[in-house]
Amino acid sequence: MAVRKRLVINFTGYEGLHPDKVRGRYLNSCADFSRLWHARTQASSMTMEGRDIGSMRIETTGADWQTETEFCQFGSADIFDAYAARNVATRFLTGLIAFFDILLSGTFFRYLRTSWRFCIFFLWPFAFACFVTLVTIFLGALPLLAGFHALHMVWTIPFALLVGRLLVRWPGDKLFFSYLLDDWTAAADRIHLRNAGLVERRREFARHLCDKLRASNADEVVIIGHSLGTVPAVEAIADVWRSDPALLRQRPVSLLAAGSCLLMIAFHPRAASLREDARIVFQEAPVLWTEFQTISDIIHFYKSDPAAALGIKPLNHPIVRQIRFKNIHSANRYARAKANFFKMHLLFLKGAQIRNPYDIGMFVQGPFEFKELMTTYRDSPAPLDAEGRLA
C-alpha cells in the first residue's frame, strides 16, 4: 500500500538529547536518505508539546511519489540530565548499588543465558569501578602496607581520594564511565519505581500517544524504540490499549525496536509490570512488532526473540531480523564506529548509505507501508528504481 501520510512516534533510549537535538540528528539521516533515493525533503522546526515532547513535519518528494510525516519525539532527557548533575560520589555509589541488584536478583544470569555480548556491556563500568576502588584503597592504606606509622594515612587517604576522583574523570569520562553508571541507576529506578519523574513521564507518554492517534489521519503509525527507548514505547502502547483499544485498530500500527534493551529491564524479577505490558502488546494489541539486531553492537540482546525470552506465546510472532551495518553504511562511517561502542549502537539511527532492507529514512518518510517492507520486501531494498521512481 502506498503511504501518503505517516505518523512516527520516536522513543529515544538513555540519552541527554532534547527534541531540537533529535531533530538535528534525524535531519542528518534524512540527508543520507535524500542522496540515496534522489528525493527532496523539507522539515519544519520542532514544536514543543510537553516536557521533552515535540513534533515536526517532514515533507518528502521523490521522482514520482510524495509523503508527509509527522515526526514526534517522546523523550526523557530532562530527567536524565538530573542524573548527570549529581556529584561523583553519589553517581558512583548508586551505580554500584544497581550493579549488585542485577547480580543478586539473578538478572545477570538471564542476560548471560540470552546474549553473552550484552554481559560485556553490563560488566564494563563495574570492572572499571572495581579498578578505581582498589587503586584508592591501595593508596590510602599504603603506609600500613609499607610498614610505616598509621598516622601517615592522614595524608594518604585524601591523596587516594583525589587520585580516585581523577581516574573517574580521566580516563573515566573518555570511556563513558559515569554515564554508564547513571544508565544502570536509571534502569534500577525504573525497575523499582523509585523515580517519580519517570513514573509521571510514562503517564504523559500515554496521554500524548492517545492524543496523536485521535488527531491523526495518517495511513499508518510507526512507533520507533531505540535501545532503552523500547521500554517506554511498549509501556505507552499497552497503556493506550487499556484505555482506548480502538485507537490501535483504526489503522496499521507497527513497533520498530532497533537495538532493543527491553530485556535489560524486563528480566528483573521486580519488573512484572513491564512483562505484563509486553504480554499485552504481543497477545492482545494489533501491533506488528519488529526487532532489528546486529552482531557488531554489544548494547542490545543480539539473536534474541523477546517473546520467547519472556516466556510469552504471542498472537503474532515478532519479526526478528539480524542485519550487518557494513551492508548499510559506508566503509568510513563503519570504521569510525568500530572504535566506539556508543557510535556503533547509534548506527541504527543513521541514514542508510547503501540500498538494503534496513533503512531508517525509508521507514520514516518513504512511500511504502512498514508492514509491506517487512513482509513482501523483507530481504531486499525498497522497490524504487535507480532514479528513485516507484518500480
Contacts in CASP RR format, 6 or more apart in sequence:
PFRMAT RR
TARGET T0000
AUTHOR 0000-0000-0000
METHOD contacts of the structure
MODEL  1
MAVRKRLVINFTGYEGLHPDKVRGRYLNSCADFSRLWHARTQASSMTMEG
RDIGSMRIETTGADWQTETEFCQFGSADIFDAYAARNVATRFLTGLIAFF
DILLSGTFFRYLRTSWRFCIFFLWPFAFACFVTLVTIFLGALPLLAGFHA
LHMVWTIPFALLVGRLLVRWPGDKLFFSYLLDDWTAAADRIHLRNAGLVE
RRREFARHLCDKLRASNADEVVIIGHSLGTVPAVEAIADVWRSDPALLRQ
RPVSLLAAGSCLLMIAFHPRAASLREDARIVFQEAPVLWTEFQTISDIIH
FYKSDPAAALGIKPLNHPIVRQIRFKNIHSANRYARAKANFFKMHLLFLK
GAQIRNPYDIGMFVQGPFEFKELMTTYRDSPAPLDAEGRLA
1 219 0 8 1.000
1 368 0 8 1.000
1 369 0 8 1.000
1 372 0 8 1.000
2 65 0 8 1.000
2 367 0 8 1.000
2 368 0 8 1.000
2 369 0 8 1.000
2 390 0 8 1.000
3 67 0 8 1.000
3 219 0 8 1.000
3 220 0 8 1.000
3 366 0 8 1.000
3 367 0 8 1.000
3 368 0 8 1.000
3 369 0 8 1.000
4 66 0 8 1.000
4 67 0 8 1.000
4 68 0 8 1.000
4 219 0 8 1.000
5 67 0 8 1.000
5 68 0 8 1.000
5 69 0 8 1.000
5 70 0 8 1.000
5 216 0 8 1.000
5 217 0 8 1.000
5 218 0 8 1.000
5 219 0 8 1.000
6 67 0 8 1.000
6 68 0 8 1.000
6 69 0 8 1.000
6 70 0 8 1.000
6 218 0 8 1.000
6 219 0 8 1.000
6 220 0 8 1.000
6 221 0 8 1.000
6 222 0 8 1.000
6 364 0 8 1.000
6 365 0 8 1.000
6 366 0 8 1.000
7 69 0 8 1.000
7 70 0 8 1.000
7 72 0 8 1.000
7 212 0 8 1.000
7 213 0 8 1.000
7 216 0 8 1.000
7 218 0 8 1.000
7 220 0 8 1.000
7 221 0 8 1.000
7 222 0 8 1.000
8 69 0 8 1.000
8 70 0 8 1.000
8 71 0 8 1.000
8 72 0 8 1.000
8 221 0 8 1.000
8 222 0 8 1.000
8 223 0 8 1.000
8 224 0 8 1.000
8 364 0 8 1.000
9 72 0 8 1.000
9 74 0 8 1.000
9 209 0 8 1.000
9 212 0 8 1.000
9 221 0 8 1.000
9 222 0 8 1.000
9 223 0 8 1.000
9 224 0 8 1.000
9 233 0 8 1.000
9 236 0 8 1.000
10 22 0 8 1.000
10 26 0 8 1.000
10 71 0 8 1.000
10 72 0 8 1.000
10 73 0 8 1.000
10 74 0 8 1.000
10 224 0 8 1.000
10 225 0 8 1.000
10 226 0 8 1.000
11 74 0 8 1.000
11 75 0 8 1.000
11 205 0 8 1.000
11 223 0 8 1.000
11 224 0 8 1.000
11 225 0 8 1.000
11 226 0 8 1.000
11 229 0 8 1.000
11 230 0 8 1.000
11 232 0 8 1.000
11 233 0 8 1.000
11 236 0 8 1.000
12 22 0 8 1.000
12 73 0 8 1.000
12 74 0 8 1.000
12 75 0 8 1.000
12 77 0 8 1.000
12 225 0 8 1.000
12 226 0 8 1.000
12 227 0 8 1.000
12 229 0 8 1.000
13 75 0 8 1.000
13 225 0 8 1.000
13 226 0 8 1.000
13 227 0 8 1.000
13 228 0 8 1.000
13 229 0 8 1.000
13 261 0 8 1.000
14 80 0 8 1.000
14 182 0 8 1.000
14 183 0 8 1.000
14 186 0 8 1.000
14 187 0 8 1.000
14 227 0 8 1.000
14 228 0 8 1.000
15 77 0 8 1.000
15 80 0 8 1.000
16 77 0 8 1.000
16 80 0 8 1.000
16 81 0 8 1.000
16 84 0 8 1.000
17 25 0 8 1.000
17 77 0 8 1.000
18 52 0 8 1.000
18 77 0 8 1.000
18 78 0 8 1.000
19 46 0 8 1.000
19 48 0 8 1.000
19 52 0 8 1.000
19 53 0 8 1.000
19 54 0 8 1.000
19 73 0 8 1.000
19 75 0 8 1.000
20 46 0 8 1.000
22 46 0 8 1.000
22 73 0 8 1.000
23 43 0 8 1.000
23 45 0 8 1.000
23 46 0 8 1.000
23 56 0 8 1.000
23 71 0 8 1.000
23 73 0 8 1.000
25 349 0 8 1.000
26 71 0 8 1.000
26 349 0 8 1.000
26 364 0 8 1.000
27 43 0 8 1.000
28 350 0 8 1.000
28 351 0 8 1.000
29 349 0 8 1.000
29 350 0 8 1.000
29 351 0 8 1.000
29 360 0 8 1.000
29 361 0 8 1.000
30 41 0 8 1.000
30 43 0 8 1.000
30 58 0 8 1.000
30 351 0 8 1.000
30 361 0 8 1.000
30 364 0 8 1.000
30 365 0 8 1.000
31 41 0 8 1.000
32 350 0 8 1.000
32 351 0 8 1.000
32 352 0 8 1.000
32 353 0 8 1.000
32 361 0 8 1.000
33 39 0 8 1.000
33 41 0 8 1.000
33 351 0 8 1.000
33 352 0 8 1.000
33 359 0 8 1.000
33 360 0 8 1.000
33 361 0 8 1.000
33 362 0 8 1.000
33 365 0 8 1.000
33 366 0 8 1.000
34 40 0 8 1.000
34 41 0 8 1.000
34 60 0 8 1.000
35 353 0 8 1.000
36 351 0 8 1.000
36 352 0 8 1.000
36 353 0 8 1.000
36 354 0 8 1.000
36 355 0 8 1.000
36 359 0 8 1.000
37 62 0 8 1.000
37 362 0 8 1.000
37 366 0 8 1.000
37 382 0 8 1.000
37 384 0 8 1.000
37 388 0 8 1.000
38 62 0 8 1.000
38 63 0 8 1.000
38 387 0 8 1.000
38 388 0 8 1.000
39 60 0 8 1.000
39 61 0 8 1.000
39 62 0 8 1.000
39 63 0 8 1.000
39 365 0 8 1.000
39 388 0 8 1.000
40 60 0 8 1.000
40 61 0 8 1.000
40 62 0 8 1.000
41 58 0 8 1.000
41 59 0 8 1.000
41 60 0 8 1.000
41 61 0 8 1.000
41 365 0 8 1.000
42 58 0 8 1.000
42 59 0 8 1.000
43 56 0 8 1.000
43 57 0 8 1.000
43 58 0 8 1.000
43 59 0 8 1.000
44 56 0 8 1.000
44 57 0 8 1.000
44 58 0 8 1.000
45 56 0 8 1.000
46 54 0 8 1.000
46 55 0 8 1.000
46 56 0 8 1.000
46 73 0 8 1.000
47 54 0 8 1.000
47 55 0 8 1.000
47 56 0 8 1.000
48 54 0 8 1.000
49 55 0 8 1.000
49 72 0 8 1.000
49 208 0 8 1.000
50 204 0 8 1.000
50 208 0 8 1.000
51 78 0 8 1.000
51 201 0 8 1.000
51 204 0 8 1.000
52 73 0 8 1.000
52 74 0 8 1.000
52 75 0 8 1.000
52 76 0 8 1.000
52 77 0 8 1.000
52 78 0 8 1.000
52 79 0 8 1.000
52 201 0 8 1.000
53 72 0 8 1.000
53 73 0 8 1.000
53 74 0 8 1.000
53 75 0 8 1.000
53 204 0 8 1.000
53 205 0 8 1.000
53 208 0 8 1.000
54 72 0 8 1.000
54 73 0 8 1.000
55 70 0 8 1.000
55 71 0 8 1.000
55 72 0 8 1.000
55 73 0 8 1.000
56 70 0 8 1.000
56 71 0 8 1.000
57 68 0 8 1.000
57 69 0 8 1.000
57 70 0 8 1.000
57 71 0 8 1.000
58 68 0 8 1.000
58 69 0 8 1.000
58 70 0 8 1.000
58 71 0 8 1.000
58 364 0 8 1.000
58 365 0 8 1.000
59 66 0 8 1.000
59 67 0 8 1.000
59 68 0 8 1.000
59 69 0 8 1.000
60 66 0 8 1.000
60 67 0 8 1.000
60 68 0 8 1.000
60 69 0 8 1.000
60 365 0 8 1.000
60 366 0 8 1.000
62 367 0 8 1.000
62 388 0 8 1.000
62 389 0 8 1.000
63 384 0 8 1.000
63 387 0 8 1.000
63 388 0 8 1.000
63 389 0 8 1.000
63 390 0 8 1.000
64 389 0 8 1.000
64 390 0 8 1.000
65 366 0 8 1.000
65 367 0 8 1.000
65 389 0 8 1.000
65 390 0 8 1.000
66 367 0 8 1.000
67 365 0 8 1.000
67 366 0 8 1.000
67 367 0 8 1.000
69 364 0 8 1.000
69 365 0 8 1.000
70 212 0 8 1.000
70 216 0 8 1.000
70 218 0 8 1.000
71 364 0 8 1.000
72 208 0 8 1.000
72 212 0 8 1.000
74 205 0 8 1.000
74 208 0 8 1.000
74 209 0 8 1.000
74 232 0 8 1.000
74 236 0 8 1.000
75 201 0 8 1.000
75 232 0 8 1.000
76 198 0 8 1.000
76 201 0 8 1.000
76 232 0 8 1.000
79 186 0 8 1.000
79 195 0 8 1.000
79 197 0 8 1.000
79 198 0 8 1.000
79 201 0 8 1.000
80 182 0 8 1.000
80 186 0 8 1.000
83 91 0 8 1.000
83 182 0 8 1.000
83 185 0 8 1.000
83 186 0 8 1.000
84 91 0 8 1.000
84 178 0 8 1.000
84 179 0 8 1.000
84 182 0 8 1.000
86 94 0 8 1.000
86 182 0 8 1.000
88 165 0 8 1.000
88 168 0 8 1.000
88 178 0 8 1.000
91 178 0 8 1.000
91 181 0 8 1.000
91 182 0 8 1.000
91 185 0 8 1.000
92 129 0 8 1.000
92 168 0 8 1.000
92 178 0 8 1.000
92 181 0 8 1.000
94 181 0 8 1.000
94 185 0 8 1.000
94 188 0 8 1.000
95 125 0 8 1.000
95 129 0 8 1.000
95 181 0 8 1.000
95 182 0 8 1.000
95 184 0 8 1.000
95 185 0 8 1.000
95 188 0 8 1.000
96 126 0 8 1.000
96 129 0 8 1.000
96 181 0 8 1.000
97 185 0 8 1.000
97 188 0 8 1.000
98 181 0 8 1.000
98 184 0 8 1.000
98 185 0 8 1.000
98 187 0 8 1.000
98 188 0 8 1.000
99 125 0 8 1.000
99 126 0 8 1.000
99 129 0 8 1.000
99 184 0 8 1.000
101 107 0 8 1.000
101 188 0 8 1.000
101 191 0 8 1.000
101 268 0 8 1.000
102 108 0 8 1.000
102 111 0 8 1.000
102 122 0 8 1.000
102 184 0 8 1.000
102 188 0 8 1.000
102 268 0 8 1.000
105 268 0 8 1.000
105 269 0 8 1.000
105 270 0 8 1.000
106 269 0 8 1.000
107 267 0 8 1.000
107 268 0 8 1.000
107 269 0 8 1.000
108 119 0 8 1.000
108 122 0 8 1.000
110 263 0 8 1.000
110 267 0 8 1.000
111 118 0 8 1.000
111 119 0 8 1.000
111 122 0 8 1.000
111 263 0 8 1.000
111 264 0 8 1.000
111 267 0 8 1.000
111 301 0 8 1.000
112 119 0 8 1.000
114 263 0 8 1.000
114 267 0 8 1.000
114 301 0 8 1.000
114 304 0 8 1.000
114 309 0 8 1.000
115 300 0 8 1.000
115 301 0 8 1.000
115 302 0 8 1.000
115 303 0 8 1.000
115 304 0 8 1.000
117 295 0 8 1.000
117 298 0 8 1.000
117 302 0 8 1.000
118 264 0 8 1.000
118 298 0 8 1.000
118 299 0 8 1.000
118 300 0 8 1.000
118 301 0 8 1.000
118 302 0 8 1.000
120 298 0 8 1.000
121 298 0 8 1.000
121 299 0 8 1.000
121 341 0 8 1.000
122 184 0 8 1.000
124 180 0 8 1.000
125 176 0 8 1.000
125 177 0 8 1.000
125 180 0 8 1.000
125 181 0 8 1.000
125 184 0 8 1.000
128 172 0 8 1.000
128 175 0 8 1.000
128 177 0 8 1.000
129 177 0 8 1.000
129 181 0 8 1.000
131 167 0 8 1.000
132 164 0 8 1.000
132 167 0 8 1.000
132 168 0 8 1.000
135 160 0 8 1.000
135 163 0 8 1.000
135 164 0 8 1.000
135 167 0 8 1.000
136 160 0 8 1.000
136 161 0 8 1.000
136 163 0 8 1.000
136 164 0 8 1.000
137 160 0 8 1.000
138 145 0 8 1.000
138 160 0 8 1.000
139 156 0 8 1.000
139 159 0 8 1.000
139 160 0 8 1.000
139 163 0 8 1.000
140 153 0 8 1.000
140 156 0 8 1.000
140 157 0 8 1.000
140 159 0 8 1.000
140 160 0 8 1.000
141 153 0 8 1.000
141 156 0 8 1.000
142 152 0 8 1.000
142 156 0 8 1.000
142 160 0 8 1.000
143 149 0 8 1.000
143 150 0 8 1.000
143 151 0 8 1.000
143 152 0 8 1.000
143 153 0 8 1.000
143 156 0 8 1.000
144 150 0 8 1.000
144 153 0 8 1.000
168 177 0 8 1.000
168 178 0 8 1.000
172 178 0 8 1.000
176 342 0 8 1.000
183 228 0 8 1.000
186 195 0 8 1.000
186 198 0 8 1.000
187 228 0 8 1.000
187 264 0 8 1.000
187 265 0 8 1.000
188 194 0 8 1.000
189 195 0 8 1.000
189 198 0 8 1.000
190 198 0 8 1.000
190 231 0 8 1.000
190 265 0 8 1.000
190 271 0 8 1.000
191 265 0 8 1.000
191 268 0 8 1.000
191 270 0 8 1.000
191 271 0 8 1.000
192 270 0 8 1.000
193 199 0 8 1.000
201 232 0 8 1.000
202 232 0 8 1.000
202 235 0 8 1.000
202 236 0 8 1.000
202 239 0 8 1.000
203 239 0 8 1.000
205 232 0 8 1.000
205 235 0 8 1.000
205 236 0 8 1.000
205 239 0 8 1.000
206 235 0 8 1.000
206 236 0 8 1.000
206 239 0 8 1.000
206 240 0 8 1.000
206 243 0 8 1.000
209 236 0 8 1.000
209 237 0 8 1.000
209 239 0 8 1.000
209 240 0 8 1.000
210 240 0 8 1.000
210 243 0 8 1.000
210 244 0 8 1.000
210 247 0 8 1.000
213 221 0 8 1.000
213 240 0 8 1.000
213 247 0 8 1.000
213 248 0 8 1.000
213 250 0 8 1.000
214 247 0 8 1.000
218 251 0 8 1.000
219 251 0 8 1.000
219 252 0 8 1.000
219 369 0 8 1.000
220 251 0 8 1.000
220 252 0 8 1.000
220 253 0 8 1.000
220 254 0 8 1.000
220 369 0 8 1.000
220 370 0 8 1.000
220 371 0 8 1.000
221 251 0 8 1.000
221 252 0 8 1.000
221 253 0 8 1.000
221 254 0 8 1.000
222 254 0 8 1.000
222 256 0 8 1.000
222 363 0 8 1.000
222 364 0 8 1.000
222 370 0 8 1.000
223 233 0 8 1.000
223 236 0 8 1.000
223 237 0 8 1.000
223 253 0 8 1.000
223 254 0 8 1.000
223 255 0 8 1.000
223 256 0 8 1.000
223 287 0 8 1.000
224 233 0 8 1.000
224 256 0 8 1.000
224 258 0 8 1.000
224 363 0 8 1.000
224 364 0 8 1.000
225 233 0 8 1.000
225 255 0 8 1.000
225 256 0 8 1.000
225 257 0 8 1.000
225 258 0 8 1.000
225 260 0 8 1.000
226 258 0 8 1.000
226 259 0 8 1.000
226 348 0 8 1.000
226 349 0 8 1.000
227 258 0 8 1.000
227 259 0 8 1.000
227 260 0 8 1.000
227 261 0 8 1.000
227 299 0 8 1.000
227 300 0 8 1.000
227 345 0 8 1.000
228 261 0 8 1.000
228 264 0 8 1.000
228 265 0 8 1.000
229 261 0 8 1.000
230 255 0 8 1.000
230 257 0 8 1.000
230 259 0 8 1.000
230 260 0 8 1.000
230 261 0 8 1.000
230 262 0 8 1.000
231 261 0 8 1.000
231 262 0 8 1.000
231 265 0 8 1.000
231 266 0 8 1.000
231 274 0 8 1.000
233 255 0 8 1.000
233 257 0 8 1.000
234 255 0 8 1.000
234 262 0 8 1.000
234 274 0 8 1.000
234 277 0 8 1.000
234 278 0 8 1.000
234 281 0 8 1.000
235 274 0 8 1.000
235 277 0 8 1.000
237 248 0 8 1.000
237 253 0 8 1.000
237 255 0 8 1.000
237 277 0 8 1.000
237 280 0 8 1.000
237 281 0 8 1.000
237 285 0 8 1.000
237 287 0 8 1.000
238 276 0 8 1.000
238 277 0 8 1.000
238 278 0 8 1.000
238 280 0 8 1.000
238 281 0 8 1.000
238 285 0 8 1.000
239 277 0 8 1.000
240 247 0 8 1.000
240 248 0 8 1.000
241 248 0 8 1.000
241 280 0 8 1.000
241 281 0 8 1.000
241 284 0 8 1.000
241 285 0 8 1.000
242 280 0 8 1.000
245 284 0 8 1.000
245 285 0 8 1.000
248 285 0 8 1.000
248 286 0 8 1.000
248 287 0 8 1.000
249 286 0 8 1.000
252 288 0 8 1.000
252 369 0 8 1.000
252 370 0 8 1.000
252 371 0 8 1.000
253 285 0 8 1.000
253 286 0 8 1.000
253 287 0 8 1.000
253 288 0 8 1.000
254 287 0 8 1.000
254 288 0 8 1.000
254 289 0 8 1.000
254 290 0 8 1.000
254 370 0 8 1.000
254 371 0 8 1.000
254 374 0 8 1.000
255 281 0 8 1.000
255 287 0 8 1.000
255 288 0 8 1.000
255 289 0 8 1.000
255 290 0 8 1.000
256 290 0 8 1.000
256 292 0 8 1.000
256 363 0 8 1.000
256 370 0 8 1.000
257 289 0 8 1.000
257 290 0 8 1.000
257 291 0 8 1.000
257 292 0 8 1.000
257 306 0 8 1.000
258 292 0 8 1.000
258 348 0 8 1.000
258 349 0 8 1.000
258 360 0 8 1.000
259 291 0 8 1.000
259 292 0 8 1.000
259 293 0 8 1.000
259 294 0 8 1.000
259 297 0 8 1.000
259 299 0 8 1.000
259 300 0 8 1.000
259 345 0 8 1.000
259 348 0 8 1.000
260 291 0 8 1.000
260 293 0 8 1.000
260 300 0 8 1.000
260 301 0 8 1.000
260 306 0 8 1.000
261 299 0 8 1.000
261 300 0 8 1.000
261 301 0 8 1.000
262 274 0 8 1.000
262 278 0 8 1.000
262 306 0 8 1.000
263 301 0 8 1.000
263 304 0 8 1.000
263 306 0 8 1.000
263 309 0 8 1.000
263 310 0 8 1.000
264 301 0 8 1.000
265 271 0 8 1.000
265 274 0 8 1.000
266 274 0 8 1.000
266 275 0 8 1.000
266 278 0 8 1.000
266 306 0 8 1.000
266 310 0 8 1.000
267 309 0 8 1.000
275 310 0 8 1.000
275 312 0 8 1.000
278 306 0 8 1.000
278 307 0 8 1.000
278 310 0 8 1.000
278 312 0 8 1.000
279 310 0 8 1.000
279 312 0 8 1.000
281 287 0 8 1.000
281 289 0 8 1.000
282 289 0 8 1.000
282 307 0 8 1.000
282 312 0 8 1.000
282 314 0 8 1.000
282 315 0 8 1.000
282 316 0 8 1.000
282 318 0 8 1.000
283 312 0 8 1.000
283 313 0 8 1.000
283 314 0 8 1.000
283 315 0 8 1.000
284 315 0 8 1.000
288 316 0 8 1.000
288 319 0 8 1.000
288 370 0 8 1.000
288 371 0 8 1.000
288 374 0 8 1.000
289 306 0 8 1.000
289 314 0 8 1.000
289 316 0 8 1.000
289 318 0 8 1.000
289 319 0 8 1.000
290 318 0 8 1.000
290 319 0 8 1.000
290 320 0 8 1.000
290 321 0 8 1.000
290 370 0 8 1.000
290 374 0 8 1.000
291 304 0 8 1.000
291 305 0 8 1.000
291 306 0 8 1.000
291 318 0 8 1.000
291 319 0 8 1.000
291 320 0 8 1.000
291 321 0 8 1.000
292 321 0 8 1.000
292 323 0 8 1.000
292 348 0 8 1.000
292 358 0 8 1.000
293 300 0 8 1.000
293 301 0 8 1.000
293 302 0 8 1.000
293 303 0 8 1.000
293 304 0 8 1.000
293 320 0 8 1.000
293 321 0 8 1.000
293 322 0 8 1.000
293 323 0 8 1.000
294 302 0 8 1.000
294 322 0 8 1.000
294 323 0 8 1.000
294 324 0 8 1.000
294 325 0 8 1.000
294 347 0 8 1.000
294 348 0 8 1.000
295 302 0 8 1.000
295 322 0 8 1.000
295 324 0 8 1.000
296 324 0 8 1.000
296 325 0 8 1.000
296 326 0 8 1.000
296 338 0 8 1.000
296 344 0 8 1.000
297 325 0 8 1.000
297 341 0 8 1.000
297 344 0 8 1.000
297 345 0 8 1.000
297 347 0 8 1.000
297 348 0 8 1.000
298 341 0 8 1.000
298 344 0 8 1.000
299 341 0 8 1.000
299 342 0 8 1.000
299 344 0 8 1.000
299 345 0 8 1.000
300 345 0 8 1.000
301 309 0 8 1.000
302 322 0 8 1.000
303 322 0 8 1.000
304 320 0 8 1.000
305 317 0 8 1.000
305 318 0 8 1.000
305 320 0 8 1.000
306 318 0 8 1.000
307 313 0 8 1.000
307 314 0 8 1.000
307 317 0 8 1.000
307 318 0 8 1.000
319 374 0 8 1.000
319 378 0 8 1.000
321 357 0 8 1.000
321 358 0 8 1.000
321 378 0 8 1.000
323 356 0 8 1.000
323 357 0 8 1.000
323 358 0 8 1.000
325 334 0 8 1.000
325 337 0 8 1.000
325 344 0 8 1.000
325 347 0 8 1.000
326 334 0 8 1.000
327 354 0 8 1.000
327 356 0 8 1.000
328 347 0 8 1.000
328 351 0 8 1.000
328 352 0 8 1.000
328 353 0 8 1.000
328 354 0 8 1.000
328 356 0 8 1.000
328 358 0 8 1.000
328 359 0 8 1.000
329 337 0 8 1.000
329 347 0 8 1.000
329 350 0 8 1.000
329 351 0 8 1.000
329 352 0 8 1.000
329 353 0 8 1.000
329 354 0 8 1.000
330 353 0 8 1.000
330 354 0 8 1.000
333 347 0 8 1.000
333 350 0 8 1.000
333 353 0 8 1.000
334 347 0 8 1.000
336 343 0 8 1.000
337 343 0 8 1.000
337 344 0 8 1.000
337 346 0 8 1.000
337 347 0 8 1.000
338 344 0 8 1.000
348 360 0 8 1.000
349 360 0 8 1.000
350 360 0 8 1.000
351 359 0 8 1.000
351 360 0 8 1.000
351 361 0 8 1.000
352 358 0 8 1.000
352 359 0 8 1.000
352 360 0 8 1.000
352 361 0 8 1.000
352 362 0 8 1.000
355 381 0 8 1.000
355 382 0 8 1.000
356 381 0 8 1.000
357 373 0 8 1.000
357 377 0 8 1.000
357 378 0 8 1.000
357 379 0 8 1.000
357 380 0 8 1.000
357 381 0 8 1.000
359 381 0 8 1.000
359 382 0 8 1.000
362 368 0 8 1.000
362 373 0 8 1.000
362 382 0 8 1.000
363 370 0 8 1.000
363 373 0 8 1.000
366 382 0 8 1.000
367 390 0 8 1.000
368 377 0 8 1.000
368 382 0 8 1.000
368 383 0 8 1.000
373 382 0 8 1.000
377 383 0 8 1.000
383 390 0 8 1.000
383 391 0 8 1.000
384 390 0 8 1.000
384 391 0 8 1.000
385 391 0 8 1.000
END
